[in-house]
Amino acid sequence: METGYRGYMLTGEKAFLEPYNNGKAAFREAIAELQKTVSDNPPQVGRLKEADTLISSWIKNVIEPGMKLRRQVNVGVVTLDEIDRFVSEQKGKQYFDAFRSLMADFSAIEAKLIVERQATAKAAEEAIAGALATMNDTQNWTIHTYKVIATANDIIAAAVDMETGMRGYLLAGQEAFLEPYNAGGARFGELVAGLSDTVSDNPTQVELLSEVQATIDGWRENVTEPMIALRREIGDAATMDDMADLVGEGRGKTYFDAFRQVMADFQTEEEALMVTRREANEAISTQTRTMLPVAIGMAVLIGSVLALVIGNSMAKAVQGITRAMQGLAEGDNAVKITGQERGDEIGDMARSLEVFRDELAKMQEAELKKAEGKDAELKKVVQELSARLSRLSGGDLTIQIQEVFPEEYEQLRADFNASIDTLHSTVLQVVESTSSIHNGAAEISQASDDLSQRTESQAATLEQTAASIDELTASVKASAEGARNVESTVQEARQEAENSGEVVQNAVTAMAGIAESSNKISQIIGVIDDIAFQTNLLALNAGVEAARAGEAGRGFAVVASEVRTLAQRSSEAAMDIKALIGDSTSQVEQGVDLVGRAGEALQYIVGRVSDISRLISEIAEGAAEQSTGLAEVNSGMMQLDQVTQQNAAMVEQATAAGHTLNSDAGTLSELVARFQVRHQKLDAPAAENVENTHSSTRDREDWKTQSASVQTSQLHSDGNAAREMWQDL
């Protein structure tokens, strides 16, 4: 931060502020992170807060005022002497001295703590390394046991999925129910093979897993596959007695009882191993807690000796570099820097500080030379602008600055030239406007005579127009009365059509209610059909369970068969009723559609009648408005006649105003003649004045053409002869 600040104060270049801004952000982040790190040490946290406060005060009271002063030097408000006086006050020294002292204390304390903690950790590590190795092995075996038990549970779950899928297929007869059976079988084989590899160090467990695989294979070969094959054969048959007999034999129970017993033995063995390993782990932990205090005591003794030796060596080197940095901060570029010969980080800091000292001296010398050159350039720019403004006060508009200014003052030259161009264009436009005013005054006089003649003929025409408008007003009034009569008749027809539309709408609503009731009946029949289907499925399931129960369930099987027959009859009756309701609903929908179309036709008729009524009403209103408007036009024609008489008097006033305007134009030209402009800018206005003169009453304005030519030639000669031209006129 201090390096970037000093570079900016010397050169005034914003690029030197980048190290300052980066250092400021890095300082804030480092202080915040360091406070978190030493949060367990309140004195150290207090030192960090005090250091942050010192740097904030340094920025507010030293850095920001100094940068503001340097920006004022850049724009020429103050000189470098002000910066020299500001730096000589050494306001930042007290802040940085306190900051360096505070951070030195902080670093010394942390360095001592680091050495002590490192030594303690190393001694403790050596003391408990053996115990941790044993604990790690025990922990790994415990994790191994947990994984084995979890895999065993997954094997049981896979077998249950297989049995669930088989039962679902036997009940429903759909291939989709075999998906859990097939997926469970594949997953069962993979899990058993993987678990056999995991417990390969325990032959007893491997033998149990082989027995589990053999049990499930026998169950699939002797029970599930025959039952699935039989279910496929009777998929289209009318009875399930054969399948019920096969299920009633209970072959699968023998295999699954054996499977569950083997898996229970497997889990019991693994749980016993886990208990043994946990007891061994606890014994090692107890031994470690006994050895730890002895190791910590040894670490403290060794750490104290190392901290004393290393701390003294680093403290002396850091103090030397601190003194050198303090000298540079005070402006002493000849300060001696020690420690460059060291090969550690302290040596790197010393060598970097020496390079910074040399570069700082070069920058100060270059800035001094640059400041002297800028003062000379500013003086030259001020002299040039003063001379041009003096000529401008005399009316000279040809004073653009052609010589290029230094880069920081080039914008000032461009703005001055742009202002002169704007003023020059304004004066030229005033000259052109003066000539146009002369021509316009003559044309206004001629136009006033013509207007007087046309006013007389206009009065006679207005009388004839008024008589025609009276006749037209009577005709329009009669048309409006007829349109009102037609409007009344159309309103009655529209009312009758709307009444018919309401009757049709009521019929549509009634038919829609019938259709909705039919749909609800169809939904109820659908629910009855679903109930019959579910009853049939439950009866089938009851028959299977009765068959599995053997002789005790035969009576229940007969009841289940009768329930299935009753459910099938209910389903057939529901389907017949549903078909009848469907036919009724179709007829009702056709009736609703026809009544709806009739309603739409009546609505269309009502809409058309309404449109006709609206159009007739608009015609009647338009006719009434036309009658009123014609009456107003007739009144306006009378007023127009009076205005025409007044216009004749105003023409004479306009002629007198034209002569006054001509006189004012001469006065304006005398004022404009004070300015000196570039000659080539006056060619176009002179030609325009001549053309305008010839375009209006050529015989009466020859003298104006001659005067315009004189004006152009005289302005070409010196730009200040307009006064003599107006005296000749």
Secondary structure, 3 states (H helix, E strand, C coil): CHHHHHHHHHHCCHHHHHHHHHHHHHHHHHHHHHHHHCCCCHHHHHHHHHHHHHHHHHHHHHHHHHHHHHHHHHCCCCCHHHHHHHHHCCHHHHHHHHHHHHHHHHHHHHHHHHHHHHHHHHHHHHHHHHHHHHHHHHHHHHHHHHHHHHHHHHHHHHHHHHHHHHHHHHHHCCHHHHHHHHHHHHHHHHHHHHHHHHCCCCHHHHHHHHHHHHHHHHHHHHHHHHHHHHHHHCCCCCCCHHHHHHHHCCHHHHHHHHHHHHHHHHHHHHHHHHHHHHHHHHHHHHHHHHHHHHHHHHHHHHHHHHHHHHHHHHHHHHHHHHHHHHHHHCCCCCCCCCCCCCCCHHHHHHHHHHHHHHHHHHHHHHHHHHHHHHHHHHHHHHHHHHHHHHHHHCCECCCCCCCCCCHHHHHHHHHHHHHHHHHHHHHHHHHHHHHHHHHHHHHHHHHHHHHHHHHHHHHHHHHHHHHHHHHHHHHHHHHHHHHHHHHHHHHHHHHHHHHHHHHHHHHHHHHHHHHHHHHHHHHHHHHHHHHHHHHHHHHHHHHHHHHHHHHHHHHHHHHHHHHHHHHHHHHHHHHHHHHHHHHHHHHHHHHHHHHHHHHHHHHHHHHHHHHHHHHHHHHHHHHHHHHHHHHHHHHHHHHHHHHHHHHHHHHHHHHHHHHHHHHHHHHHHHHHCCCECCHHHHHHHHHHHHHHHHCCCCCCCHHHHHHHHHHHHHHHHCCCCHHHHHHHC
